[in-house]
Amino acid sequence: MSEATQYDEIADYIAEFYDKSDCGTEDIDFMLKLIGNRKELRILEPFCGTGRILIPLANAGHTIVGMDKSPNMLKRCKEKIAQVPESVRRRITLLQNDVLEAQWGTGYDMVVLGANCLFELQTVKQQELCIQRASQSLSSRGNLLC
């Protein structure tokens, strides 16, 4: 078995483990409560992983861009997205990008830095850069949720 194949298998297990271990909804419920009756927000979720936050926000009527570096996490996310109605799928865009290198875009009503995303970054400087990029991606009236 090649090293690349071994890595892919390990990464698939990590994505599966993430889905099984990180399945709470309290943070999503809180986000939806904060959003309230505002509909059709344009939301960015860097570190979207397998879609734990992304899909419920899209189900609530928001347009969401999910970004993640891991093709394995995005693969599981796509599998989940395939299970939701077409009207919800149309509101979701997934990008395979490194949050430290990619352009995030601008004008978002909300940027969600969910769960333990900052722990994925190796240094405080990388964490600061991530928060700075999140802030720069927001519209003038946008909100950052961490």
Chimera marker file (.cmm) of the C-alpha trace (Angstrom):
<marker_set name="trace">
<marker id="1" x="0.000" y="0.000" z="0.000" r="1" g="1" b="0" radius="0.5"/>
<marker id="2" x="1.423" y="3.374" z="-0.989" r="1" g="1" b="0" radius="0.5"/>
<marker id="3" x="1.954" y="6.176" z="1.493" r="1" g="1" b="0" radius="0.5"/>
<marker id="4" x="-0.697" y="8.287" z="-0.272" r="1" g="1" b="0" radius="0.5"/>
<marker id="5" x="-3.243" y="5.466" z="-0.020" r="1" g="1" b="0" radius="0.5"/>
<marker id="6" x="-2.469" y="5.013" z="3.674" r="1" g="1" b="0" radius="0.5"/>
<marker id="7" x="-2.896" y="8.758" z="4.248" r="1" g="1" b="0" radius="0.5"/>
<marker id="8" x="-6.258" y="8.763" z="2.445" r="1" g="1" b="0" radius="0.5"/>
<marker id="9" x="-7.495" y="5.847" z="4.547" r="1" g="1" b="0" radius="0.5"/>
<marker id="10" x="-6.383" y="7.542" z="7.772" r="1" g="1" b="0" radius="0.5"/>
<marker id="11" x="-7.957" y="10.826" z="6.671" r="1" g="1" b="0" radius="0.5"/>
<marker id="12" x="-11.219" y="9.003" z="5.892" r="1" g="1" b="0" radius="0.5"/>
<marker id="13" x="-11.208" y="7.554" z="9.412" r="1" g="1" b="0" radius="0.5"/>
<marker id="14" x="-10.560" y="11.010" z="10.866" r="1" g="1" b="0" radius="0.5"/>
<marker id="15" x="-13.563" y="12.415" z="8.969" r="1" g="1" b="0" radius="0.5"/>
<marker id="16" x="-15.710" y="9.494" z="10.141" r="1" g="1" b="0" radius="0.5"/>
<marker id="17" x="-14.507" y="9.921" z="13.740" r="1" g="1" b="0" radius="0.5"/>
<marker id="18" x="-15.247" y="13.655" z="13.563" r="1" g="1" b="0" radius="0.5"/>
<marker id="19" x="-18.822" y="12.926" z="12.513" r="1" g="1" b="0" radius="0.5"/>
<marker id="20" x="-19.304" y="10.456" z="15.334" r="1" g="1" b="0" radius="0.5"/>
<marker id="21" x="-17.639" y="12.482" z="18.078" r="1" g="1" b="0" radius="0.5"/>
<marker id="22" x="-18.544" y="16.064" z="17.184" r="1" g="1" b="0" radius="0.5"/>
<marker id="23" x="-22.282" y="15.818" z="16.741" r="1" g="1" b="0" radius="0.5"/>
<marker id="24" x="-23.698" y="18.302" z="19.240" r="1" g="1" b="0" radius="0.5"/>
<marker id="25" x="-26.162" y="20.916" z="18.092" r="1" g="1" b="0" radius="0.5"/>
<marker id="26" x="-26.124" y="23.432" z="20.941" r="1" g="1" b="0" radius="0.5"/>
<marker id="27" x="-23.886" y="25.814" z="19.008" r="1" g="1" b="0" radius="0.5"/>
<marker id="28" x="-26.058" y="25.528" z="15.892" r="1" g="1" b="0" radius="0.5"/>
<marker id="29" x="-29.209" y="26.139" z="17.931" r="1" g="1" b="0" radius="0.5"/>
<marker id="30" x="-27.523" y="29.215" z="19.436" r="1" g="1" b="0" radius="0.5"/>
<marker id="31" x="-26.516" y="30.525" z="15.975" r="1" g="1" b="0" radius="0.5"/>
<marker id="32" x="-30.030" y="30.074" z="14.655" r="1" g="1" b="0" radius="0.5"/>
<marker id="33" x="-31.392" y="31.904" z="17.709" r="1" g="1" b="0" radius="0.5"/>
<marker id="34" x="-28.949" y="34.782" z="17.126" r="1" g="1" b="0" radius="0.5"/>
<marker id="35" x="-29.921" y="34.963" z="13.459" r="1" g="1" b="0" radius="0.5"/>
<marker id="36" x="-33.572" y="35.044" z="14.462" r="1" g="1" b="0" radius="0.5"/>
<marker id="37" x="-35.982" y="35.838" z="11.673" r="1" g="1" b="0" radius="0.5"/>
<marker id="38" x="-33.332" y="37.286" z="9.322" r="1" g="1" b="0" radius="0.5"/>
<marker id="39" x="-33.601" y="35.210" z="6.174" r="1" g="1" b="0" radius="0.5"/>
<marker id="40" x="-31.347" y="34.544" z="3.254" r="1" g="1" b="0" radius="0.5"/>
<marker id="41" x="-28.100" y="35.616" z="4.868" r="1" g="1" b="0" radius="0.5"/>
<marker id="42" x="-24.886" y="35.112" z="2.916" r="1" g="1" b="0" radius="0.5"/>
<marker id="43" x="-22.647" y="33.068" z="5.235" r="1" g="1" b="0" radius="0.5"/>
<marker id="44" x="-19.053" y="31.819" z="5.039" r="1" g="1" b="0" radius="0.5"/>
<marker id="45" x="-17.856" y="28.873" z="7.102" r="1" g="1" b="0" radius="0.5"/>
<marker id="46" x="-14.112" y="28.285" z="6.855" r="1" g="1" b="0" radius="0.5"/>
<marker id="47" x="-13.201" y="24.881" z="8.330" r="1" g="1" b="0" radius="0.5"/>
<marker id="48" x="-16.642" y="23.561" z="7.334" r="1" g="1" b="0" radius="0.5"/>
<marker id="49" x="-15.495" y="19.971" z="7.763" r="1" g="1" b="0" radius="0.5"/>
<marker id="50" x="-18.252" y="17.472" z="7.116" r="1" g="1" b="0" radius="0.5"/>
<marker id="51" x="-21.051" y="20.056" z="7.153" r="1" g="1" b="0" radius="0.5"/>
<marker id="52" x="-22.212" y="19.814" z="10.768" r="1" g="1" b="0" radius="0.5"/>
<marker id="53" x="-22.920" y="23.572" z="10.889" r="1" g="1" b="0" radius="0.5"/>
<marker id="54" x="-23.158" y="24.340" z="7.178" r="1" g="1" b="0" radius="0.5"/>
<marker id="55" x="-26.097" y="22.069" z="6.355" r="1" g="1" b="0" radius="0.5"/>
<marker id="56" x="-28.438" y="23.238" z="9.161" r="1" g="1" b="0" radius="0.5"/>
<marker id="57" x="-27.774" y="26.872" z="8.207" r="1" g="1" b="0" radius="0.5"/>
<marker id="58" x="-28.598" y="26.098" z="4.574" r="1" g="1" b="0" radius="0.5"/>
<marker id="59" x="-31.709" y="24.209" z="5.724" r="1" g="1" b="0" radius="0.5"/>
<marker id="60" x="-32.748" y="27.392" z="7.542" r="1" g="1" b="0" radius="0.5"/>
<marker id="61" x="-32.755" y="29.274" z="4.224" r="1" g="1" b="0" radius="0.5"/>
<marker id="62" x="-29.294" y="30.830" z="4.140" r="1" g="1" b="0" radius="0.5"/>
<marker id="63" x="-26.767" y="30.780" z="1.302" r="1" g="1" b="0" radius="0.5"/>
<marker id="64" x="-23.509" y="29.372" z="2.602" r="1" g="1" b="0" radius="0.5"/>
<marker id="65" x="-19.987" y="28.917" z="1.319" r="1" g="1" b="0" radius="0.5"/>
<marker id="66" x="-18.045" y="26.181" z="3.082" r="1" g="1" b="0" radius="0.5"/>
<marker id="67" x="-14.283" y="26.049" z="2.870" r="1" g="1" b="0" radius="0.5"/>
<marker id="68" x="-12.014" y="23.259" z="4.047" r="1" g="1" b="0" radius="0.5"/>
<marker id="69" x="-8.506" y="22.075" z="3.239" r="1" g="1" b="0" radius="0.5"/>
<marker id="70" x="-9.303" y="18.391" z="3.674" r="1" g="1" b="0" radius="0.5"/>
<marker id="71" x="-10.659" y="16.582" z="0.619" r="1" g="1" b="0" radius="0.5"/>
<marker id="72" x="-11.789" y="13.774" z="2.932" r="1" g="1" b="0" radius="0.5"/>
<marker id="73" x="-13.895" y="16.080" z="5.100" r="1" g="1" b="0" radius="0.5"/>
<marker id="74" x="-15.391" y="17.679" z="1.993" r="1" g="1" b="0" radius="0.5"/>
<marker id="75" x="-16.144" y="14.257" z="0.530" r="1" g="1" b="0" radius="0.5"/>
<marker id="76" x="-18.247" y="13.386" z="3.586" r="1" g="1" b="0" radius="0.5"/>
<marker id="77" x="-19.846" y="16.825" z="3.456" r="1" g="1" b="0" radius="0.5"/>
<marker id="78" x="-20.826" y="16.280" z="-0.190" r="1" g="1" b="0" radius="0.5"/>
<marker id="79" x="-22.327" y="12.907" z="0.727" r="1" g="1" b="0" radius="0.5"/>
<marker id="80" x="-24.488" y="14.599" z="3.361" r="1" g="1" b="0" radius="0.5"/>
<marker id="81" x="-25.456" y="17.442" z="1.050" r="1" g="1" b="0" radius="0.5"/>
<marker id="82" x="-26.621" y="14.881" z="-1.506" r="1" g="1" b="0" radius="0.5"/>
<marker id="83" x="-29.252" y="13.797" z="1.052" r="1" g="1" b="0" radius="0.5"/>
<marker id="84" x="-30.931" y="17.217" z="1.388" r="1" g="1" b="0" radius="0.5"/>
<marker id="85" x="-33.540" y="18.679" z="-0.970" r="1" g="1" b="0" radius="0.5"/>
<marker id="86" x="-32.333" y="20.306" z="-4.192" r="1" g="1" b="0" radius="0.5"/>
<marker id="87" x="-33.533" y="23.711" z="-2.968" r="1" g="1" b="0" radius="0.5"/>
<marker id="88" x="-31.076" y="23.443" z="-0.062" r="1" g="1" b="0" radius="0.5"/>
<marker id="89" x="-28.230" y="22.050" z="-2.191" r="1" g="1" b="0" radius="0.5"/>
<marker id="90" x="-28.470" y="25.096" z="-4.485" r="1" g="1" b="0" radius="0.5"/>
<marker id="91" x="-27.648" y="27.363" z="-1.523" r="1" g="1" b="0" radius="0.5"/>
<marker id="92" x="-24.390" y="25.545" z="-0.695" r="1" g="1" b="0" radius="0.5"/>
<marker id="93" x="-20.995" y="26.076" z="-2.312" r="1" g="1" b="0" radius="0.5"/>
<marker id="94" x="-17.976" y="24.046" z="-1.188" r="1" g="1" b="0" radius="0.5"/>
<marker id="95" x="-14.378" y="25.110" z="-1.775" r="1" g="1" b="0" radius="0.5"/>
<marker id="96" x="-11.287" y="23.041" z="-1.096" r="1" g="1" b="0" radius="0.5"/>
<marker id="97" x="-8.917" y="25.731" z="0.145" r="1" g="1" b="0" radius="0.5"/>
<marker id="98" x="-6.334" y="26.345" z="2.801" r="1" g="1" b="0" radius="0.5"/>
<marker id="99" x="-7.786" y="29.173" z="4.897" r="1" g="1" b="0" radius="0.5"/>
<marker id="100" x="-4.322" y="30.679" z="5.335" r="1" g="1" b="0" radius="0.5"/>
<marker id="101" x="-3.649" y="30.888" z="1.601" r="1" g="1" b="0" radius="0.5"/>
<marker id="102" x="-7.003" y="31.253" z="-0.168" r="1" g="1" b="0" radius="0.5"/>
<marker id="103" x="-8.997" y="34.393" z="-0.801" r="1" g="1" b="0" radius="0.5"/>
<marker id="104" x="-12.148" y="34.344" z="1.327" r="1" g="1" b="0" radius="0.5"/>
<marker id="105" x="-14.210" y="36.868" z="-0.566" r="1" g="1" b="0" radius="0.5"/>
<marker id="106" x="-16.069" y="39.810" z="0.929" r="1" g="1" b="0" radius="0.5"/>
<marker id="107" x="-19.534" y="41.024" z="1.723" r="1" g="1" b="0" radius="0.5"/>
<marker id="108" x="-20.661" y="38.139" z="3.910" r="1" g="1" b="0" radius="0.5"/>
<marker id="109" x="-23.452" y="38.773" z="6.391" r="1" g="1" b="0" radius="0.5"/>
<marker id="110" x="-21.868" y="36.253" z="8.726" r="1" g="1" b="0" radius="0.5"/>
<marker id="111" x="-18.626" y="34.327" z="9.069" r="1" g="1" b="0" radius="0.5"/>
<marker id="112" x="-18.733" y="31.259" z="11.303" r="1" g="1" b="0" radius="0.5"/>
<marker id="113" x="-15.525" y="30.056" z="12.925" r="1" g="1" b="0" radius="0.5"/>
<marker id="114" x="-17.130" y="27.024" z="14.469" r="1" g="1" b="0" radius="0.5"/>
<marker id="115" x="-16.195" y="24.518" z="17.131" r="1" g="1" b="0" radius="0.5"/>
<marker id="116" x="-12.469" y="24.078" z="17.560" r="1" g="1" b="0" radius="0.5"/>
<marker id="117" x="-11.336" y="25.495" z="14.212" r="1" g="1" b="0" radius="0.5"/>
<marker id="118" x="-8.596" y="27.689" z="15.668" r="1" g="1" b="0" radius="0.5"/>
<marker id="119" x="-7.000" y="24.597" z="17.192" r="1" g="1" b="0" radius="0.5"/>
<marker id="120" x="-6.398" y="23.408" z="13.627" r="1" g="1" b="0" radius="0.5"/>
<marker id="121" x="-3.883" y="26.217" z="13.196" r="1" g="1" b="0" radius="0.5"/>
<marker id="122" x="-0.368" y="25.733" z="14.487" r="1" g="1" b="0" radius="0.5"/>
<marker id="123" x="0.554" y="29.186" z="15.762" r="1" g="1" b="0" radius="0.5"/>
<marker id="124" x="-1.032" y="32.204" z="17.382" r="1" g="1" b="0" radius="0.5"/>
<marker id="125" x="-0.019" y="34.239" z="14.304" r="1" g="1" b="0" radius="0.5"/>
<marker id="126" x="-2.007" y="31.847" z="12.090" r="1" g="1" b="0" radius="0.5"/>
<marker id="127" x="-4.980" y="32.141" z="14.431" r="1" g="1" b="0" radius="0.5"/>
<marker id="128" x="-4.731" y="35.946" z="14.319" r="1" g="1" b="0" radius="0.5"/>
<marker id="129" x="-4.540" y="35.855" z="10.513" r="1" g="1" b="0" radius="0.5"/>
<marker id="130" x="-7.642" y="33.663" z="10.386" r="1" g="1" b="0" radius="0.5"/>
<marker id="131" x="-9.626" y="36.038" z="12.594" r="1" g="1" b="0" radius="0.5"/>
<marker id="132" x="-8.375" y="39.017" z="10.581" r="1" g="1" b="0" radius="0.5"/>
<marker id="133" x="-9.470" y="37.379" z="7.318" r="1" g="1" b="0" radius="0.5"/>
<marker id="134" x="-12.846" y="36.567" z="8.830" r="1" g="1" b="0" radius="0.5"/>
<marker id="135" x="-13.291" y="40.207" z="9.814" r="1" g="1" b="0" radius="0.5"/>
<marker id="136" x="-12.238" y="41.436" z="6.365" r="1" g="1" b="0" radius="0.5"/>
<marker id="137" x="-14.747" y="39.080" z="4.717" r="1" g="1" b="0" radius="0.5"/>
<marker id="138" x="-17.727" y="40.622" z="6.458" r="1" g="1" b="0" radius="0.5"/>
<marker id="139" x="-20.027" y="43.273" z="5.076" r="1" g="1" b="0" radius="0.5"/>
<marker id="140" x="-20.127" y="46.516" z="7.043" r="1" g="1" b="0" radius="0.5"/>
<marker id="141" x="-23.046" y="45.155" z="9.084" r="1" g="1" b="0" radius="0.5"/>
<marker id="142" x="-21.817" y="41.558" z="9.172" r="1" g="1" b="0" radius="0.5"/>
<marker id="143" x="-21.276" y="39.366" z="12.227" r="1" g="1" b="0" radius="0.5"/>
<marker id="144" x="-18.436" y="37.061" z="13.200" r="1" g="1" b="0" radius="0.5"/>
<marker id="145" x="-19.433" y="34.016" z="15.211" r="1" g="1" b="0" radius="0.5"/>
<marker id="146" x="-16.692" y="32.078" z="16.987" r="1" g="1" b="0" radius="0.5"/>
<link id1="1" id2="2" r="1" g="1" b="0" radius="0.2"/>
<link id1="2" id2="3" r="1" g="1" b="0" radius="0.2"/>
<link id1="3" id2="4" r="1" g="1" b="0" radius="0.2"/>
<link id1="4" id2="5" r="1" g="1" b="0" radius="0.2"/>
<link id1="5" id2="6" r="1" g="1" b="0" radius="0.2"/>
<link id1="6" id2="7" r="1" g="1" b="0" radius="0.2"/>
<link id1="7" id2="8" r="1" g="1" b="0" radius="0.2"/>
<link id1="8" id2="9" r="1" g="1" b="0" radius="0.2"/>
<link id1="9" id2="10" r="1" g="1" b="0" radius="0.2"/>
<link id1="10" id2="11" r="1" g="1" b="0" radius="0.2"/>
<link id1="11" id2="12" r="1" g="1" b="0" radius="0.2"/>
<link id1="12" id2="13" r="1" g="1" b="0" radius="0.2"/>
<link id1="13" id2="14" r="1" g="1" b="0" radius="0.2"/>
<link id1="14" id2="15" r="1" g="1" b="0" radius="0.2"/>
<link id1="15" id2="16" r="1" g="1" b="0" radius="0.2"/>
<link id1="16" id2="17" r="1" g="1" b="0" radius="0.2"/>
<link id1="17" id2="18" r="1" g="1" b="0" radius="0.2"/>
<link id1="18" id2="19" r="1" g="1" b="0" radius="0.2"/>
<link id1="19" id2="20" r="1" g="1" b="0" radius="0.2"/>
<link id1="20" id2="21" r="1" g="1" b="0" radius="0.2"/>
<link id1="21" id2="22" r="1" g="1" b="0" radius="0.2"/>
<link id1="22" id2="23" r="1" g="1" b="0" radius="0.2"/>
<link id1="23" id2="24" r="1" g="1" b="0" radius="0.2"/>
<link id1="24" id2="25" r="1" g="1" b="0" radius="0.2"/>
<link id1="25" id2="26" r="1" g="1" b="0" radius="0.2"/>
<link id1="26" id2="27" r="1" g="1" b="0" radius="0.2"/>
<link id1="27" id2="28" r="1" g="1" b="0" radius="0.2"/>
<link id1="28" id2="29" r="1" g="1" b="0" radius="0.2"/>
<link id1="29" id2="30" r="1" g="1" b="0" radius="0.2"/>
<link id1="30" id2="31" r="1" g="1" b="0" radius="0.2"/>
<link id1="31" id2="32" r="1" g="1" b="0" radius="0.2"/>
<link id1="32" id2="33" r="1" g="1" b="0" radius="0.2"/>
<link id1="33" id2="34" r="1" g="1" b="0" radius="0.2"/>
<link id1="34" id2="35" r="1" g="1" b="0" radius="0.2"/>
<link id1="35" id2="36" r="1" g="1" b="0" radius="0.2"/>
<link id1="36" id2="37" r="1" g="1" b="0" radius="0.2"/>
<link id1="37" id2="38" r="1" g="1" b="0" radius="0.2"/>
<link id1="38" id2="39" r="1" g="1" b="0" radius="0.2"/>
<link id1="39" id2="40" r="1" g="1" b="0" radius="0.2"/>
<link id1="40" id2="41" r="1" g="1" b="0" radius="0.2"/>
<link id1="41" id2="42" r="1" g="1" b="0" radius="0.2"/>
<link id1="42" id2="43" r="1" g="1" b="0" radius="0.2"/>
<link id1="43" id2="44" r="1" g="1" b="0" radius="0.2"/>
<link id1="44" id2="45" r="1" g="1" b="0" radius="0.2"/>
<link id1="45" id2="46" r="1" g="1" b="0" radius="0.2"/>
<link id1="46" id2="47" r="1" g="1" b="0" radius="0.2"/>
<link id1="47" id2="48" r="1" g="1" b="0" radius="0.2"/>
<link id1="48" id2="49" r="1" g="1" b="0" radius="0.2"/>
<link id1="49" id2="50" r="1" g="1" b="0" radius="0.2"/>
<link id1="50" id2="51" r="1" g="1" b="0" radius="0.2"/>
<link id1="51" id2="52" r="1" g="1" b="0" radius="0.2"/>
<link id1="52" id2="53" r="1" g="1" b="0" radius="0.2"/>
<link id1="53" id2="54" r="1" g="1" b="0" radius="0.2"/>
<link id1="54" id2="55" r="1" g="1" b="0" radius="0.2"/>
<link id1="55" id2="56" r="1" g="1" b="0" radius="0.2"/>
<link id1="56" id2="57" r="1" g="1" b="0" radius="0.2"/>
<link id1="57" id2="58" r="1" g="1" b="0" radius="0.2"/>
<link id1="58" id2="59" r="1" g="1" b="0" radius="0.2"/>
<link id1="59" id2="60" r="1" g="1" b="0" radius="0.2"/>
<link id1="60" id2="61" r="1" g="1" b="0" radius="0.2"/>
<link id1="61" id2="62" r="1" g="1" b="0" radius="0.2"/>
<link id1="62" id2="63" r="1" g="1" b="0" radius="0.2"/>
<link id1="63" id2="64" r="1" g="1" b="0" radius="0.2"/>
<link id1="64" id2="65" r="1" g="1" b="0" radius="0.2"/>
<link id1="65" id2="66" r="1" g="1" b="0" radius="0.2"/>
<link id1="66" id2="67" r="1" g="1" b="0" radius="0.2"/>
<link id1="67" id2="68" r="1" g="1" b="0" radius="0.2"/>
<link id1="68" id2="69" r="1" g="1" b="0" radius="0.2"/>
<link id1="69" id2="70" r="1" g="1" b="0" radius="0.2"/>
<link id1="70" id2="71" r="1" g="1" b="0" radius="0.2"/>
<link id1="71" id2="72" r="1" g="1" b="0" radius="0.2"/>
<link id1="72" id2="73" r="1" g="1" b="0" radius="0.2"/>
<link id1="73" id2="74" r="1" g="1" b="0" radius="0.2"/>
<link id1="74" id2="75" r="1" g="1" b="0" radius="0.2"/>
<link id1="75" id2="76" r="1" g="1" b="0" radius="0.2"/>
<link id1="76" id2="77" r="1" g="1" b="0" radius="0.2"/>
<link id1="77" id2="78" r="1" g="1" b="0" radius="0.2"/>
<link id1="78" id2="79" r="1" g="1" b="0" radius="0.2"/>
<link id1="79" id2="80" r="1" g="1" b="0" radius="0.2"/>
<link id1="80" id2="81" r="1" g="1" b="0" radius="0.2"/>
<link id1="81" id2="82" r="1" g="1" b="0" radius="0.2"/>
<link id1="82" id2="83" r="1" g="1" b="0" radius="0.2"/>
<link id1="83" id2="84" r="1" g="1" b="0" radius="0.2"/>
<link id1="84" id2="85" r="1" g="1" b="0" radius="0.2"/>
<link id1="85" id2="86" r="1" g="1" b="0" radius="0.2"/>
<link id1="86" id2="87" r="1" g="1" b="0" radius="0.2"/>
<link id1="87" id2="88" r="1" g="1" b="0" radius="0.2"/>
<link id1="88" id2="89" r="1" g="1" b="0" radius="0.2"/>
<link id1="89" id2="90" r="1" g="1" b="0" radius="0.2"/>
<link id1="90" id2="91" r="1" g="1" b="0" radius="0.2"/>
<link id1="91" id2="92" r="1" g="1" b="0" radius="0.2"/>
<link id1="92" id2="93" r="1" g="1" b="0" radius="0.2"/>
<link id1="93" id2="94" r="1" g="1" b="0" radius="0.2"/>
<link id1="94" id2="95" r="1" g="1" b="0" radius="0.2"/>
<link id1="95" id2="96" r="1" g="1" b="0" radius="0.2"/>
<link id1="96" id2="97" r="1" g="1" b="0" radius="0.2"/>
<link id1="97" id2="98" r="1" g="1" b="0" radius="0.2"/>
<link id1="98" id2="99" r="1" g="1" b="0" radius="0.2"/>
<link id1="99" id2="100" r="1" g="1" b="0" radius="0.2"/>
<link id1="100" id2="101" r="1" g="1" b="0" radius="0.2"/>
<link id1="101" id2="102" r="1" g="1" b="0" radius="0.2"/>
<link id1="102" id2="103" r="1" g="1" b="0" radius="0.2"/>
<link id1="103" id2="104" r="1" g="1" b="0" radius="0.2"/>
<link id1="104" id2="105" r="1" g="1" b="0" radius="0.2"/>
<link id1="105" id2="106" r="1" g="1" b="0" radius="0.2"/>
<link id1="106" id2="107" r="1" g="1" b="0" radius="0.2"/>
<link id1="107" id2="108" r="1" g="1" b="0" radius="0.2"/>
<link id1="108" id2="109" r="1" g="1" b="0" radius="0.2"/>
<link id1="109" id2="110" r="1" g="1" b="0" radius="0.2"/>
<link id1="110" id2="111" r="1" g="1" b="0" radius="0.2"/>
<link id1="111" id2="112" r="1" g="1" b="0" radius="0.2"/>
<link id1="112" id2="113" r="1" g="1" b="0" radius="0.2"/>
<link id1="113" id2="114" r="1" g="1" b="0" radius="0.2"/>
<link id1="114" id2="115" r="1" g="1" b="0" radius="0.2"/>
<link id1="115" id2="116" r="1" g="1" b="0" radius="0.2"/>
<link id1="116" id2="117" r="1" g="1" b="0" radius="0.2"/>
<link id1="117" id2="118" r="1" g="1" b="0" radius="0.2"/>
<link id1="118" id2="119" r="1" g="1" b="0" radius="0.2"/>
<link id1="119" id2="120" r="1" g="1" b="0" radius="0.2"/>
<link id1="120" id2="121" r="1" g="1" b="0" radius="0.2"/>
<link id1="121" id2="122" r="1" g="1" b="0" radius="0.2"/>
<link id1="122" id2="123" r="1" g="1" b="0" radius="0.2"/>
<link id1="123" id2="124" r="1" g="1" b="0" radius="0.2"/>
<link id1="124" id2="125" r="1" g="1" b="0" radius="0.2"/>
<link id1="125" id2="126" r="1" g="1" b="0" radius="0.2"/>
<link id1="126" id2="127" r="1" g="1" b="0" radius="0.2"/>
<link id1="127" id2="128" r="1" g="1" b="0" radius="0.2"/>
<link id1="128" id2="129" r="1" g="1" b="0" radius="0.2"/>
<link id1="129" id2="130" r="1" g="1" b="0" radius="0.2"/>
<link id1="130" id2="131" r="1" g="1" b="0" radius="0.2"/>
<link id1="131" id2="132" r="1" g="1" b="0" radius="0.2"/>
<link id1="132" id2="133" r="1" g="1" b="0" radius="0.2"/>
<link id1="133" id2="134" r="1" g="1" b="0" radius="0.2"/>
<link id1="134" id2="135" r="1" g="1" b="0" radius="0.2"/>
<link id1="135" id2="136" r="1" g="1" b="0" radius="0.2"/>
<link id1="136" id2="137" r="1" g="1" b="0" radius="0.2"/>
<link id1="137" id2="138" r="1" g="1" b="0" radius="0.2"/>
<link id1="138" id2="139" r="1" g="1" b="0" radius="0.2"/>
<link id1="139" id2="140" r="1" g="1" b="0" radius="0.2"/>
<link id1="140" id2="141" r="1" g="1" b="0" radius="0.2"/>
<link id1="141" id2="142" r="1" g="1" b="0" radius="0.2"/>
<link id1="142" id2="143" r="1" g="1" b="0" radius="0.2"/>
<link id1="143" id2="144" r="1" g="1" b="0" radius="0.2"/>
<link id1="144" id2="145" r="1" g="1" b="0" radius="0.2"/>
<link id1="145" id2="146" r="1" g="1" b="0" radius="0.2"/>
</marker_set>
